[in-house]
Amino acid sequence: MPKPPSLPFDPIARADELWKQRWGSVPSMAAITSIMRAHQILLAGVDAVVKPYGLTFARFEALVLLTFSKEGELTMSKIGERLQVHPTSVTNTVDRLVRSGLVARRPNPNDGRGTLAVITDKGREVVEAATRDLMAMDFGLGVYDAEECGEIFAMLRPLRVAAGDFDEE
């Protein structure tokens, strides 16, 4: 898909100027607008890379999480907890991975009512190939060096702590 033509100005900087004129300076408005636009750009880029594998980035994340587990399997609730998503989203993601043959479901032997999502051999092959492709494009962050990526991570960490994502160490 061709990229739309670039604008001759930064629309977020323009919105910031107009905002200042109308309501006063609010640097957080320009910051959040930039973050949201960056999210759109990054998600479109990584989704384009994983699409040939029948994945979205969310499904890729679930597969990676399963590969990180000792046995290649996790409860649905553990997947939701680790990916920080609603149980309905986990069910939808796993359903699609099952239909693609990348994940199987099996009863949890430790909990008669629970279900385990188990990565298949095909799922392992797909996640390895998709990972190679994502790493080759630096997950869309190739305009930053390793130090700058570390700074971005560090800058966003307090926001995640404040949101209750995890306890500060």
LUMVEX-995764 format. One record per residue (C-alpha): residue number from 1; y, x, z. Coordinates in steps of 0.25 Angstrom, whole numbers, plus 5000, padded with zeros to 4 digits. Each point is the difference from the previous one (the first is absolute). Layout:
BEGIN
- NUM,Y,X,Z
...
END
This chain:
BEGIN
- 1,5000,5000,5000
- 2,5013,5006,4996
- 3,5011,5003,5011
- 4,5012,4991,4999
- 5,5013,5008,4997
- 6,5007,5007,5011
- 7,5013,4994,5005
- 8,5012,5008,4998
- 9,5003,4999,5015
- 10,4992,4999,5013
- 11,4999,4986,5003
- 12,4997,5002,5015
- 13,5012,5009,5002
- 14,5009,4989,4993
- 15,4994,4990,5009
- 16,5003,5009,5012
- 17,5015,5001,4995
- 18,5001,4985,4998
- 19,4994,4997,5014
- 20,5010,5010,5006
- 21,5011,4992,4993
- 22,4995,4987,5005
- 23,4994,5002,5013
- 24,5003,5014,5004
- 25,4991,5013,5000
- 26,4985,4997,5004
- 27,4992,5012,4996
- 28,4987,4993,5003
- 29,5002,4991,4989
- 30,5000,5011,4990
- 31,4989,5007,5007
- 32,4991,4988,5000
- 33,5003,4996,4986
- 34,4996,5014,4995
- 35,4987,5000,5008
- 36,4996,4986,4994
- 37,5003,5005,4986
- 38,4993,5013,5003
- 39,4988,4992,5005
- 40,5000,4992,4986
- 41,5001,5013,4992
- 42,4989,5007,5008
- 43,4990,4987,5001
- 44,5002,4998,4985
- 45,4997,5015,4997
- 46,4987,5001,5009
- 47,4995,4986,4996
- 48,5001,5005,4985
- 49,4992,5012,5003
- 50,4989,4992,5008
- 51,5000,4988,4990
- 52,4990,5006,4990
- 53,4990,5001,5012
- 54,5002,4985,5003
- 55,5008,5003,5012
- 56,5013,4997,5007
- 57,5006,5010,5010
- 58,4995,4990,5011
- 59,4986,5000,4995
- 60,5001,5016,4998
- 61,5004,5001,5015
- 62,4989,4991,5004
- 63,4990,5009,4993
- 64,5006,5013,5005
- 65,4999,4994,5014
- 66,4985,4997,4998
- 67,4998,5015,4995
- 68,5006,5005,5013
- 69,4990,4992,5009
- 70,4988,5008,5004
- 71,4990,4990,4993
- 72,5009,4995,4989
- 73,5001,4986,5007
- 74,5010,4993,5009
- 75,5001,4986,5006
- 76,5010,4991,4993
- 77,5009,5000,5013
- 78,5000,5016,5001
- 79,5005,5000,4985
- 80,5011,4991,5003
- 81,5004,5007,5013
- 82,5000,5014,4992
- 83,5007,4995,4988
- 84,5009,4991,5009
- 85,4998,4988,4991
- 86,4997,4985,5004
- 87,4985,4996,5000
- 88,5002,4991,4988
- 89,5005,5012,4992
- 90,4988,5008,5004
- 91,4991,4989,4996
- 92,5007,4999,4986
- 93,4999,5015,4998
- 94,4986,5001,5004
- 95,4996,4988,4991
- 96,5006,5007,4988
- 97,4993,5013,5003
- 98,4987,4993,5002
- 99,5002,4993,4986
- 100,5002,5013,4994
- 101,4988,5006,5006
- 102,5008,5011,5008
- 103,4997,4994,5014
- 104,4988,4992,5005
- 105,5000,4991,5013
- 106,4989,5000,5010
- 107,4998,4994,5014
- 108,5005,5008,5011
- 109,4988,5004,5008
- 110,5008,5001,5013
- 111,5007,4987,4999
- 112,4992,4988,4994
- 113,5012,4993,4995
- 114,5007,5012,4994
- 115,5000,5006,4986
- 116,5000,5014,4996
- 117,5007,5005,4987
- 118,4992,5011,4994
- 119,5004,5009,4989
- 120,4990,5001,4988
- 121,4997,5013,4992
- 122,5008,4994,4989
- 123,5012,4998,5010
- 124,4999,5015,5004
- 125,5000,5004,4985
- 126,5012,4991,4997
- 127,5008,5005,5013
- 128,4998,5014,4997
- 129,5005,4999,4985
- 130,5012,4991,5004
- 131,5003,5010,5011
- 132,5000,5012,4990
- 133,5010,4992,4991
- 134,5009,4996,5012
- 135,5000,5014,5005
- 136,5004,5005,4986
- 137,5012,4991,5000
- 138,5004,5004,5014
- 139,4998,4985,5004
- 140,5013,4998,4992
- 141,5008,5009,5009
- 142,5000,5012,4991
- 143,5015,5001,5000
- 144,4999,5005,5015
- 145,4994,5013,5005
- 146,4990,5000,5011
- 147,5011,5003,5011
- 148,5008,4988,4995
- 149,4988,4991,5000
- 150,4998,5004,5015
- 151,5015,4997,5002
- 152,4998,4986,4994
- 153,4988,4998,5009
- 154,5007,5005,5012
- 155,5012,4991,4997
- 156,4992,4987,4999
- 157,4991,5003,5012
- 158,5010,4994,5011
- 159,5001,4988,4992
- 160,4985,4998,5000
- 161,4999,5003,5015
- 162,5011,4990,5003
- 163,4992,4990,4992
- 164,4988,5002,5009
- 165,4991,5007,4989
- 166,4995,5009,5010
- 167,5004,5006,5014
- 168,5009,5013,4999
- 169,4991,5012,5004
END
